[in-house]
Amino acid sequence: MQTIPSIGLAEARQIASAARTKAVAEGWNVVIAVVDAAGHLILLERADDTQLGSIQVAQDKARTALMFRRPSKALEDAVNGERPNMAELTGALPIEGGLPLTVNGAFVGAIGISGVQSFQDGIIAQAGAEALNPA
């Protein structure tokens, strides 16, 4: 049986902590979702006063990034650009705010953020992702 590398709860907490720190610094209330290599939720955190709809959206952004192995923004750009048919991809949420998480080239999970404008969600997701692989 092949073992798929995946992040665990400790890494999810580290990633979410970095994302939360960025969100708080900017004054943005968001939902942070971290999923494992199979797309299963490991950690979900909703800041006070964040709209309830963002709970599912954050998870969907994370799963989109993982399943398509690229930032959810790449799909958003495709929909808004020359490939509007990309909007009909089953299981994809083509809105910025989801990033795959990799370690040594292996996809080990993903982070999804929802709650503010999508480009702001992307900034927070990036802060979380950088916590896993600091420069």
LOMI-882955 format. One record per residue: residue number from 1; residue in one letter; chain; x, y, z of N, C-alpha, C in turn. Coordinates in steps of 0.2 Angstrom, whole numbers. Example, Ala and Ser with C-alpha at 12.3 -4.5 7.8 and 13.67 -1.06 7.14 Angstrom:
2
pt resi 1, resn A, chain A, n.X 66, n.Y -28, n.Z 39, ca.X 62, ca.Y -22, ca.Z 39, c.X 66, c.Y -16, c.Z 39 $
pt resi 2, resn S, chain A, n.X 64, n.Y -11, n.Z 35, ca.X 68, ca.Y -5, ca.Z 36, c.X 64, c.Y 0, c.Z 39 $
// end
This chain:
135
pt resi 1, resn M, chain A, n.X 4, n.Y -6, n.Z 0, ca.X 0, ca.Y 0, ca.Z 0, c.X 4, c.Y 6, c.Z 0 $
pt resi 2, resn Q, chain A, n.X 3, n.Y 11, n.Z -4, ca.X 7, ca.Y 17, ca.Z -5, c.X 4, c.Y 22, c.Z 0 $
pt resi 3, resn T, chain A, n.X 9, n.Y 25, n.Z 4, ca.X 7, ca.Y 30, ca.Z 8, c.X 7, c.Y 37, c.Z 5 $
pt resi 4, resn I, chain A, n.X 2, n.Y 41, n.Z 5, ca.X 2, ca.Y 48, ca.Z 2, c.X 4, c.Y 53, c.Z 8 $
pt resi 5, resn P, chain A, n.X 9, n.Y 57, n.Z 6, ca.X 11, ca.Y 61, ca.Z 11, c.X 6, c.Y 67, c.Z 12 $
pt resi 6, resn S, chain A, n.X 4, n.Y 68, n.Z 19, ca.X -1, ca.Y 73, ca.Z 20, c.X 1, c.Y 77, c.Z 26 $
pt resi 7, resn I, chain A, n.X -2, n.Y 83, n.Z 27, ca.X -1, ca.Y 87, ca.Z 33, c.X -5, c.Y 84, c.Z 38 $
pt resi 8, resn G, chain A, n.X -3, n.Y 85, n.Z 44, ca.X -7, ca.Y 83, ca.Z 50, c.X -10, c.Y 89, c.Z 54 $
pt resi 9, resn L, chain A, n.X -13, n.Y 88, n.Z 59, ca.X -16, ca.Y 93, ca.Z 63, c.X -11, c.Y 99, c.Z 66 $
pt resi 10, resn A, chain A, n.X -5, n.Y 96, n.Z 67, ca.X 1, ca.Y 101, ca.Z 70, c.X 2, c.Y 106, c.Z 64 $
pt resi 11, resn E, chain A, n.X 3, n.Y 103, n.Z 58, ca.X 5, ca.Y 108, ca.Z 52, c.X -1, c.Y 112, c.Z 51 $
pt resi 12, resn A, chain A, n.X -7, n.Y 109, n.Z 51, ca.X -13, ca.Y 113, ca.Z 50, c.X -14, c.Y 119, c.Z 54 $
pt resi 13, resn R, chain A, n.X -12, n.Y 118, n.Z 61, ca.X -13, ca.Y 123, ca.Z 66, c.X -7, c.Y 129, c.Z 64 $
pt resi 14, resn Q, chain A, n.X -2, n.Y 127, n.Z 62, ca.X 4, ca.Y 131, ca.Z 60, c.X 2, c.Y 136, c.Z 54 $
pt resi 15, resn I, chain A, n.X -1, n.Y 133, n.Z 49, ca.X -4, ca.Y 136, ca.Z 43, c.X -9, c.Y 141, c.Z 45 $
pt resi 16, resn A, chain A, n.X -14, n.Y 139, n.Z 49, ca.X -20, ca.Y 143, ca.Z 51, c.X -18, c.Y 149, c.Z 55 $
pt resi 17, resn S, chain A, n.X -13, n.Y 147, n.Z 60, ca.X -10, ca.Y 153, ca.Z 64, c.X -7, c.Y 158, c.Z 60 $
pt resi 18, resn A, chain A, n.X -3, n.Y 157, n.Z 55, ca.X 0, ca.Y 162, ca.Z 51, c.X -6, c.Y 165, c.Z 47 $
pt resi 19, resn A, chain A, n.X -10, n.Y 162, n.Z 44, ca.X -16, ca.Y 165, ca.Z 40, c.X -20, c.Y 170, c.Z 45 $
pt resi 20, resn R, chain A, n.X -21, n.Y 167, n.Z 51, ca.X -25, ca.Y 171, ca.Z 56, c.X -21, c.Y 178, c.Z 58 $
pt resi 21, resn T, chain A, n.X -15, n.Y 177, n.Z 59, ca.X -11, ca.Y 183, ca.Z 60, c.X -11, c.Y 188, c.Z 55 $
pt resi 22, resn K, chain A, n.X -11, n.Y 186, n.Z 49, ca.X -11, ca.Y 191, ca.Z 43, c.X -18, c.Y 194, c.Z 43 $
pt resi 23, resn A, chain A, n.X -24, n.Y 190, n.Z 44, ca.X -30, ca.Y 192, ca.Z 43, c.X -32, c.Y 197, c.Z 49 $
pt resi 24, resn V, chain A, n.X -29, n.Y 196, n.Z 55, ca.X -30, ca.Y 200, ca.Z 61, c.X -27, c.Y 207, c.Z 60 $
pt resi 25, resn A, chain A, n.X -20, n.Y 206, n.Z 57, ca.X -16, ca.Y 212, ca.Z 56, c.X -20, c.Y 217, c.Z 51 $
pt resi 26, resn E, chain A, n.X -23, n.Y 214, n.Z 46, ca.X -27, ca.Y 218, ca.Z 41, c.X -34, c.Y 220, c.Z 43 $
pt resi 27, resn G, chain A, n.X -36, n.Y 217, n.Z 49, ca.X -43, ca.Y 219, ca.Z 51, c.X -48, c.Y 215, c.Z 47 $
pt resi 28, resn W, chain A, n.X -47, n.Y 209, n.Z 44, ca.X -51, ca.Y 206, ca.Z 40, c.X -54, c.Y 200, c.Z 44 $
pt resi 29, resn N, chain A, n.X -61, n.Y 199, n.Z 44, ca.X -64, ca.Y 193, ca.Z 47, c.X -65, c.Y 188, c.Z 41 $
pt resi 30, resn V, chain A, n.X -62, n.Y 182, n.Z 43, ca.X -62, ca.Y 177, ca.Z 38, c.X -63, c.Y 170, c.Z 41 $
pt resi 31, resn V, chain A, n.X -65, n.Y 165, n.Z 36, ca.X -65, ca.Y 158, ca.Z 38, c.X -58, c.Y 155, c.Z 35 $
pt resi 32, resn I, chain A, n.X -55, n.Y 151, n.Z 39, ca.X -49, ca.Y 148, ca.Z 37, c.X -50, c.Y 140, c.Z 37 $
pt resi 33, resn A, chain A, n.X -49, n.Y 137, n.Z 31, ca.X -50, ca.Y 130, ca.Z 30, c.X -44, c.Y 127, c.Z 28 $
pt resi 34, resn V, chain A, n.X -42, n.Y 121, n.Z 31, ca.X -36, ca.Y 118, ca.Z 29, c.X -38, c.Y 110, c.Z 28 $
pt resi 35, resn V, chain A, n.X -36, n.Y 108, n.Z 22, ca.X -38, ca.Y 101, ca.Z 21, c.X -32, c.Y 97, c.Z 20 $
pt resi 36, resn D, chain A, n.X -32, n.Y 90, n.Z 21, ca.X -27, ca.Y 86, ca.Z 20, c.X -26, c.Y 84, c.Z 13 $
pt resi 37, resn A, chain A, n.X -21, n.Y 79, n.Z 11, ca.X -20, ca.Y 77, ca.Z 4, c.X -25, c.Y 74, c.Z 1 $
pt resi 38, resn A, chain A, n.X -30, n.Y 71, n.Z 4, ca.X -36, ca.Y 68, ca.Z 1, c.X -42, c.Y 73, c.Z 1 $
pt resi 39, resn G, chain A, n.X -41, n.Y 79, n.Z 3, ca.X -46, ca.Y 84, ca.Z 3, c.X -51, c.Y 84, c.Z 9 $
pt resi 40, resn H, chain A, n.X -49, n.Y 81, n.Z 14, ca.X -53, ca.Y 80, ca.Z 20, c.X -51, c.Y 86, c.Z 25 $
pt resi 41, resn L, chain A, n.X -56, n.Y 89, n.Z 28, ca.X -55, ca.Y 95, ca.Z 32, c.X -51, c.Y 93, c.Z 38 $
pt resi 42, resn I, chain A, n.X -46, n.Y 96, n.Z 40, ca.X -42, ca.Y 95, ca.Z 46, c.X -44, c.Y 101, c.Z 51 $
pt resi 43, resn L, chain A, n.X -44, n.Y 107, n.Z 49, ca.X -45, ca.Y 112, ca.Z 53, c.X -50, c.Y 118, c.Z 50 $
pt resi 44, resn L, chain A, n.X -54, n.Y 120, n.Z 54, ca.X -59, ca.Y 126, ca.Z 51, c.X -59, c.Y 131, c.Z 57 $
pt resi 45, resn E, chain A, n.X -58, n.Y 137, n.Z 55, ca.X -59, ca.Y 142, ca.Z 60, c.X -63, c.Y 148, c.Z 57 $
pt resi 46, resn R, chain A, n.X -68, n.Y 150, n.Z 60, ca.X -72, ca.Y 156, ca.Z 58, c.X -71, c.Y 162, c.Z 63 $
pt resi 47, resn A, chain A, n.X -68, n.Y 168, n.Z 61, ca.X -68, ca.Y 173, ca.Z 65, c.X -75, c.Y 176, c.Z 67 $
pt resi 48, resn D, chain A, n.X -75, n.Y 179, n.Z 73, ca.X -82, ca.Y 182, ca.Z 75, c.X -84, c.Y 187, c.Z 69 $
pt resi 49, resn D, chain A, n.X -90, n.Y 187, n.Z 68, ca.X -94, ca.Y 191, ca.Z 64, c.X -92, c.Y 190, c.Z 56 $
pt resi 50, resn T, chain A, n.X -89, n.Y 184, n.Z 55, ca.X -89, ca.Y 182, ca.Z 48, c.X -95, c.Y 179, c.Z 45 $
pt resi 51, resn Q, chain A, n.X -97, n.Y 180, n.Z 39, ca.X -104, ca.Y 178, ca.Z 37, c.X -103, c.Y 170, c.Z 37 $
pt resi 52, resn L, chain A, n.X -109, n.Y 167, n.Z 38, ca.X -109, ca.Y 159, ca.Z 38, c.X -108, c.Y 156, c.Z 32 $
pt resi 53, resn G, chain A, n.X -110, n.Y 159, n.Z 26, ca.X -109, ca.Y 157, ca.Z 19, c.X -101, c.Y 155, c.Z 18 $
pt resi 54, resn S, chain A, n.X -97, n.Y 159, n.Z 21, ca.X -90, ca.Y 158, ca.Z 20, c.X -87, c.Y 152, c.Z 23 $
pt resi 55, resn I, chain A, n.X -91, n.Y 148, n.Z 27, ca.X -88, ca.Y 142, ca.Z 30, c.X -87, c.Y 137, c.Z 24 $
pt resi 56, resn Q, chain A, n.X -93, n.Y 136, n.Z 20, ca.X -92, ca.Y 131, ca.Z 15, c.X -88, c.Y 134, c.Z 9 $
pt resi 57, resn V, chain A, n.X -88, n.Y 140, n.Z 8, ca.X -84, ca.Y 143, ca.Z 2, c.X -76, c.Y 142, c.Z 3 $
pt resi 58, resn A, chain A, n.X -74, n.Y 143, n.Z 10, ca.X -67, ca.Y 142, ca.Z 11, c.X -65, c.Y 135, c.Z 10 $
pt resi 59, resn Q, chain A, n.X -69, n.Y 130, n.Z 12, ca.X -68, ca.Y 123, ca.Z 11, c.X -68, c.Y 121, c.Z 3 $
pt resi 60, resn D, chain A, n.X -72, n.Y 124, n.Z 0, ca.X -73, ca.Y 123, ca.Z -8, c.X -66, c.Y 126, c.Z -11 $
pt resi 61, resn K, chain A, n.X -64, n.Y 132, n.Z -9, ca.X -58, ca.Y 134, ca.Z -12, c.X -52, c.Y 130, c.Z -10 $
pt resi 62, resn A, chain A, n.X -51, n.Y 127, n.Z -4, ca.X -46, ca.Y 123, ca.Z -3, c.X -46, c.Y 117, c.Z -7 $
pt resi 63, resn R, chain A, n.X -52, n.Y 114, n.Z -7, ca.X -52, ca.Y 107, ca.Z -11, c.X -51, c.Y 109, c.Z -19 $
pt resi 64, resn T, chain A, n.X -53, n.Y 114, n.Z -21, ca.X -52, ca.Y 116, ca.Z -28, c.X -44, c.Y 116, c.Z -29 $
pt resi 65, resn A, chain A, n.X -41, n.Y 120, n.Z -25, ca.X -34, ca.Y 121, ca.Z -26, c.X -30, c.Y 114, c.Z -25 $
pt resi 66, resn L, chain A, n.X -32, n.Y 110, n.Z -21, ca.X -29, ca.Y 103, ca.Z -21, c.X -31, c.Y 99, c.Z -27 $
pt resi 67, resn M, chain A, n.X -37, n.Y 98, n.Z -28, ca.X -39, ca.Y 93, ca.Z -34, c.X -37, c.Y 96, c.Z -41 $
pt resi 68, resn F, chain A, n.X -36, n.Y 102, n.Z -42, ca.X -33, ca.Y 104, ca.Z -48, c.X -26, c.Y 106, c.Z -48 $
pt resi 69, resn R, chain A, n.X -23, n.Y 105, n.Z -42, ca.X -16, ca.Y 106, ca.Z -41, c.X -13, c.Y 113, c.Z -43 $
pt resi 70, resn R, chain A, n.X -17, n.Y 118, n.Z -42, ca.X -15, ca.Y 125, ca.Z -43, c.X -19, c.Y 130, c.Z -39 $
pt resi 71, resn P, chain A, n.X -17, n.Y 136, n.Z -38, ca.X -21, ca.Y 141, ca.Z -35, c.X -28, c.Y 141, c.Z -38 $
pt resi 72, resn S, chain A, n.X -33, n.Y 142, n.Z -34, ca.X -40, ca.Y 143, ca.Z -37, c.X -40, c.Y 149, c.Z -41 $
pt resi 73, resn K, chain A, n.X -36, n.Y 154, n.Z -40, ca.X -36, ca.Y 160, ca.Z -44, c.X -34, c.Y 158, c.Z -52 $
pt resi 74, resn A, chain A, n.X -30, n.Y 153, n.Z -53, ca.X -29, ca.Y 151, ca.Z -59, c.X -35, c.Y 149, c.Z -63 $
pt resi 75, resn L, chain A, n.X -40, n.Y 146, n.Z -60, ca.X -46, ca.Y 144, ca.Z -63, c.X -50, c.Y 150, c.Z -64 $
pt resi 76, resn E, chain A, n.X -50, n.Y 155, n.Z -59, ca.X -54, ca.Y 161, ca.Z -59, c.X -51, c.Y 165, c.Z -66 $
pt resi 77, resn D, chain A, n.X -45, n.Y 165, n.Z -67, ca.X -42, ca.Y 169, ca.Z -72, c.X -44, c.Y 165, c.Z -79 $
pt resi 78, resn A, chain A, n.X -45, n.Y 159, n.Z -79, ca.X -47, ca.Y 155, ca.Z -85, c.X -54, c.Y 157, c.Z -87 $
pt resi 79, resn V, chain A, n.X -58, n.Y 157, n.Z -81, ca.X -65, ca.Y 159, ca.Z -82, c.X -66, c.Y 166, c.Z -85 $
pt resi 80, resn N, chain A, n.X -62, n.Y 170, n.Z -82, ca.X -63, ca.Y 177, ca.Z -84, c.X -59, c.Y 179, c.Z -90 $
pt resi 81, resn G, chain A, n.X -55, n.Y 175, n.Z -93, ca.X -51, ca.Y 176, ca.Z -99, c.X -54, c.Y 172, c.Z -105 $
pt resi 82, resn E, chain A, n.X -50, n.Y 168, n.Z -108, ca.X -52, ca.Y 165, ca.Z -114, c.X -56, c.Y 159, c.Z -114 $
pt resi 83, resn R, chain A, n.X -57, n.Y 156, n.Z -108, ca.X -60, ca.Y 150, ca.Z -107, c.X -66, c.Y 150, c.Z -102 $
pt resi 84, resn P, chain A, n.X -71, n.Y 154, n.Z -104, ca.X -77, ca.Y 154, ca.Z -99, c.X -80, c.Y 147, c.Z -98 $
pt resi 85, resn N, chain A, n.X -79, n.Y 142, n.Z -102, ca.X -82, ca.Y 136, ca.Z -101, c.X -79, c.Y 133, c.Z -95 $
pt resi 86, resn M, chain A, n.X -74, n.Y 135, n.Z -92, ca.X -71, ca.Y 132, ca.Z -86, c.X -75, c.Y 133, c.Z -80 $
pt resi 87, resn A, chain A, n.X -80, n.Y 138, n.Z -80, ca.X -85, ca.Y 139, ca.Z -75, c.X -89, c.Y 133, c.Z -73 $
pt resi 88, resn E, chain A, n.X -89, n.Y 128, n.Z -78, ca.X -94, ca.Y 122, ca.Z -77, c.X -90, c.Y 116, c.Z -75 $
pt resi 89, resn L, chain A, n.X -84, n.Y 117, n.Z -72, ca.X -80, ca.Y 111, ca.Z -70, c.X -83, c.Y 109, c.Z -63 $
pt resi 90, resn T, chain A, n.X -85, n.Y 103, n.Z -63, ca.X -88, ca.Y 100, ca.Z -57, c.X -83, c.Y 99, c.Z -52 $
pt resi 91, resn G, chain A, n.X -85, n.Y 102, n.Z -46, ca.X -81, ca.Y 102, ca.Z -40, c.X -76, c.Y 107, c.Z -39 $
pt resi 92, resn A, chain A, n.X -76, n.Y 112, n.Z -44, ca.X -72, ca.Y 118, ca.Z -44, c.X -75, c.Y 124, c.Z -42 $
pt resi 93, resn L, chain A, n.X -72, n.Y 128, n.Z -38, ca.X -74, ca.Y 135, ca.Z -36, c.X -69, c.Y 139, c.Z -39 $
pt resi 94, resn P, chain A, n.X -70, n.Y 142, n.Z -45, ca.X -64, ca.Y 146, ca.Z -48, c.X -64, c.Y 153, c.Z -45 $
pt resi 95, resn I, chain A, n.X -63, n.Y 154, n.Z -39, ca.X -62, ca.Y 161, ca.Z -35, c.X -56, c.Y 161, c.Z -31 $
pt resi 96, resn E, chain A, n.X -52, n.Y 166, n.Z -32, ca.X -46, ca.Y 167, ca.Z -28, c.X -47, c.Y 166, c.Z -20 $
pt resi 97, resn G, chain A, n.X -42, n.Y 162, n.Z -17, ca.X -42, ca.Y 161, ca.Z -10, c.X -40, c.Y 154, c.Z -8 $
pt resi 98, resn G, chain A, n.X -39, n.Y 150, n.Z -13, ca.X -37, ca.Y 143, ca.Z -12, c.X -30, c.Y 142, c.Z -14 $
pt resi 99, resn L, chain A, n.X -26, n.Y 139, n.Z -10, ca.X -19, ca.Y 137, ca.Z -12, c.X -17, c.Y 130, c.Z -11 $
pt resi 100, resn P, chain A, n.X -14, n.Y 126, n.Z -15, ca.X -12, ca.Y 120, ca.Z -13, c.X -6, c.Y 120, c.Z -9 $
pt resi 101, resn L, chain A, n.X -5, n.Y 115, n.Z -5, ca.X 1, ca.Y 115, ca.Z 0, c.X 6, c.Y 110, c.Z -3 $
pt resi 102, resn T, chain A, n.X 12, n.Y 111, n.Z -4, ca.X 17, ca.Y 106, ca.Z -6, c.X 23, c.Y 106, c.Z -1 $
pt resi 103, resn V, chain A, n.X 26, n.Y 100, n.Z -1, ca.X 32, ca.Y 99, ca.Z 3, c.X 36, c.Y 94, c.Z -2 $
pt resi 104, resn N, chain A, n.X 42, n.Y 97, n.Z -4, ca.X 47, ca.Y 93, ca.Z -8, c.X 43, c.Y 91, c.Z -15 $
pt resi 105, resn G, chain A, n.X 39, n.Y 95, n.Z -17, ca.X 35, ca.Y 94, ca.Z -23, c.X 29, c.Y 89, c.Z -23 $
pt resi 106, resn A, chain A, n.X 28, n.Y 87, n.Z -17, ca.X 22, ca.Y 83, ca.Z -16, c.X 16, c.Y 87, c.Z -13 $
pt resi 107, resn F, chain A, n.X 10, n.Y 86, n.Z -16, ca.X 4, ca.Y 89, ca.Z -14, c.X 2, c.Y 86, c.Z -7 $
pt resi 108, resn V, chain A, n.X 2, n.Y 90, n.Z -2, ca.X 1, ca.Y 87, ca.Z 5, c.X -6, c.Y 90, c.Z 8 $
pt resi 109, resn G, chain A, n.X -9, n.Y 95, n.Z 5, ca.X -15, ca.Y 98, ca.Z 7, c.X -17, c.Y 104, c.Z 4 $
pt resi 110, resn A, chain A, n.X -21, n.Y 108, n.Z 7, ca.X -23, ca.Y 115, ca.Z 4, c.X -26, c.Y 119, c.Z 9 $
pt resi 111, resn I, chain A, n.X -26, n.Y 126, n.Z 8, ca.X -29, ca.Y 131, ca.Z 12, c.X -34, c.Y 134, c.Z 8 $
pt resi 112, resn G, chain A, n.X -39, n.Y 136, n.Z 11, ca.X -44, ca.Y 140, ca.Z 8, c.X -47, c.Y 146, c.Z 13 $
pt resi 113, resn I, chain A, n.X -48, n.Y 151, n.Z 10, ca.X -50, ca.Y 157, ca.Z 14, c.X -56, c.Y 160, c.Z 11 $
pt resi 114, resn S, chain A, n.X -61, n.Y 163, n.Z 15, ca.X -66, ca.Y 166, ca.Z 12, c.X -69, c.Y 171, c.Z 18 $
pt resi 115, resn G, chain A, n.X -71, n.Y 177, n.Z 16, ca.X -74, ca.Y 182, ca.Z 20, c.X -73, c.Y 189, c.Z 18 $
pt resi 116, resn V, chain A, n.X -68, n.Y 190, n.Z 14, ca.X -67, ca.Y 197, ca.Z 12, c.X -67, c.Y 197, c.Z 4 $
pt resi 117, resn Q, chain A, n.X -64, n.Y 202, n.Z 1, ca.X -64, ca.Y 201, ca.Z -7, c.X -59, c.Y 196, c.Z -9 $
pt resi 118, resn S, chain A, n.X -60, n.Y 193, n.Z -14, ca.X -56, ca.Y 187, ca.Z -16, c.X -48, c.Y 188, c.Z -16 $
pt resi 119, resn F, chain A, n.X -46, n.Y 194, n.Z -19, ca.X -39, ca.Y 195, ca.Z -19, c.X -36, c.Y 196, c.Z -12 $
pt resi 120, resn Q, chain A, n.X -40, n.Y 198, n.Z -7, ca.X -38, ca.Y 198, ca.Z 0, c.X -38, c.Y 191, c.Z 3 $
pt resi 121, resn D, chain A, n.X -43, n.Y 187, n.Z 1, ca.X -43, ca.Y 180, ca.Z 3, c.X -36, c.Y 177, c.Z 1 $
pt resi 122, resn G, chain A, n.X -34, n.Y 178, n.Z -5, ca.X -28, ca.Y 176, ca.Z -8, c.X -22, c.Y 178, c.Z -4 $
pt resi 123, resn I, chain A, n.X -22, n.Y 184, n.Z -2, ca.X -16, ca.Y 187, ca.Z 2, c.X -16, c.Y 183, c.Z 9 $
pt resi 124, resn I, chain A, n.X -21, n.Y 181, n.Z 12, ca.X -21, ca.Y 178, ca.Z 18, c.X -19, c.Y 170, c.Z 17 $
pt resi 125, resn A, chain A, n.X -22, n.Y 167, n.Z 12, ca.X -20, ca.Y 160, ca.Z 10, c.X -12, c.Y 160, c.Z 9 $
pt resi 126, resn Q, chain A, n.X -10, n.Y 165, n.Z 6, ca.X -2, ca.Y 165, ca.Z 4, c.X 2, c.Y 165, c.Z 11 $
pt resi 127, resn A, chain A, n.X -1, n.Y 169, n.Z 16, ca.X 3, ca.Y 169, ca.Z 22, c.X 2, c.Y 163, c.Z 26 $
pt resi 128, resn G, chain A, n.X -3, n.Y 159, n.Z 25, ca.X -4, ca.Y 153, ca.Z 28, c.X 1, c.Y 148, c.Z 25 $
pt resi 129, resn A, chain A, n.X 1, n.Y 148, n.Z 18, ca.X 5, ca.Y 143, ca.Z 14, c.X 12, c.Y 144, c.Z 16 $
pt resi 130, resn E, chain A, n.X 14, n.Y 150, n.Z 16, ca.X 21, ca.Y 152, ca.Z 18, c.X 24, c.Y 149, c.Z 24 $
pt resi 131, resn A, chain A, n.X 19, n.Y 148, n.Z 29, ca.X 21, ca.Y 145, ca.Z 35, c.X 23, c.Y 138, c.Z 35 $
pt resi 132, resn L, chain A, n.X 21, n.Y 134, n.Z 30, ca.X 23, ca.Y 127, ca.Z 29, c.X 30, c.Y 127, c.Z 26 $
pt resi 133, resn N, chain A, n.X 31, n.Y 131, n.Z 21, ca.X 38, ca.Y 132, ca.Z 18, c.X 41, c.Y 138, c.Z 18 $
pt resi 134, resn P, chain A, n.X 43, n.Y 140, n.Z 24, ca.X 46, ca.Y 147, ca.Z 25, c.X 52, c.Y 148, c.Z 20 $
pt resi 135, resn A, chain A, n.X 53, n.Y 154, n.Z 17, ca.X 58, ca.Y 156, ca.Z 13, c.X 65, c.Y 156, c.Z 16 $
// end
